[in-house]
Amino acid sequence: MKKIRIPLMLLLALTLTLGLTAASYAQRGMGPKGMGPGCGPGMNITPEQAGQIFDMRQKFMNETADLRKQMVMKQAEMAALWKAETPDQNLIRAKQKEMNALRDQMQEKKLAFKMQARQVCPQGFMGGMGMGMGLGCGMGPGMGMGGPGL
C-alpha cells in the first residue's frame, strides 16, 4: 500500500504544480497593456527592461522550483495528517512548522527578486506571478508563497 502512496503523492504534486503554473500564465495579459514580463500596465518600459525583468523572473522560477515542490508536498502530507481518524496534534504542529519554514524561505527569495526588479524598473514593478495556493494574488488554501510583484 505504501508503494502506491508515494508515486501517487508525487503525481499529485506534479499535477498541482503544472496546473498552478498554467493558471498563472492564463491570468497574465500578454497584450500591449497586459502585465507581460515586467512593469505594470501603461508604464513606459524599454525592451531592454522587459528582457531583464523576464530573465530575472525565469531565474527566480528556476531557483524556487524545488522549494515550491516541497511546499506542495508538505501540504499534501498535512492533508493526510488531518484525514487520520484521530489526528495527532504534535505531528500536525511539526508539519506546520516545516511548512512555515519553507514559506519563509520563499518570502526571502521573493523579496530579493522584488528588490532587484525595482533597480531595473524603478517606477514600480507589477508583474506578479499569480502562482495559486494563496500566493498573494492566486487562489487556494492560503499557503502564502507569493508572486514577485510589487
Secondary structure by P-SEA (a helix, b strand, c coil): caaaaaaaaaaaaaaaaaaaaaaaaaacccccccccccccccccccaaaaaaaaaaaaaaaaaaaaaaaaaaaaaaaaaaaaacccccaaaaaaaaaaaaaaaaaaaaaaaaaaaaaaaacccccccccccccccccccccccccccccc
